[in-house]
Amino acid sequence: MDDFSDWIGRSETRHDVFGATPVAALKATLDHPAWDVALGTALPPLWHWLYFLPLHRQSELGPDGHAKRGGFLPPVPLPRRMWAGSQFEFRAPLRVGDRAERSSTIADVTAKEGRSGPLVFVKVRHEIRVGGAEEPALVEFHDIVYRDAKQPGDIEPPPQPAPQGAAWQREIVPDDVLLFRYSALTFNGHRIHYDRRYVTEVEGYPGLVVHGPLIATLLMDLLRRELPDADVAGFRFKAVRPTFDLHPLRVNGQREGDTVRLWAQDHEGWLTMDAVATLRT
């Protein structure tokens, strides 16, 4: 495994305009009633993922549907790439019609040895500014993990039971249409989310993998359904266990003062994502 420490500090900047159509499309995907999205409408937390999309040319994609290794991110040779978690500071609203800039910097690269082989963790810091402001309206840390291909006899980490006694619950059917629509909205070509032959025969998963950001978005959507006037100041989530399209999943929430505990679980009751939102008071 190469040393990728010299990639720390590498940065890139992208520009975008927060258009109305992606907001309306995600509302439809999350099964909200249709409504006109006017200029000035505040983006719900995490909906900034609809913008600054990776517009790689077709010839620049690798066999997994991601961009070939060695662009902005380090060329880690491990074949499986997953979104491990994120942390957010929501400092000011992002609104439909805003002209925005996102600056991204590789904050850390760490290699470890796991029970199933080598792992490489990459942490990227994103800052979004609107209207030429000096201070970012949103700060996000994005954790990416690279793993070796699944091998026969690999020992999986023991599952964790999901918490009990949720105040709020929703059951979601993560069928291939939902996964396709979210992939399309985020221009995500990663084949594990829509190519069943690839994900089962090449990467060794039992079914299509539900996007980690989609599950995080469903958790935040649960909070907004239950507390529509809540002002979210911070959010963090960690992917605990892969979720597949083979069975329904459940998103859960429980308010605890100025924080909201959120989690997702699979059909067997195992914890798949753990999250906490902090409310601004």
Buried (B, 14 or more C-beta within 10 A) or exposed (E): EEEBEEBBEBEEEBEBEBBBEBBBBBBEBBEEEEEEBEEEBEBBBBBBBBBBBBEBEEEEBBEBBBBEBEBBBBEBEBBBBBBBBBBBBBBEBBBBBBEBBBBBBBBBBEBEEEEBEBBBBBBBBBBBBBEEEEEBBBBBBBBBBBBBEBEEEEEEEEBBEBEEEBEBEBEBEBEEEBBBBBBEBBEBBBBBBBBBEBBBEBBEBEBBBBBBBBBBBBBBBBBBEBBEEBEBBBBBBBBBBBBBBEEEBBBBBBBEEEEBBBBBBBEEEBBBBBBBBBBEE
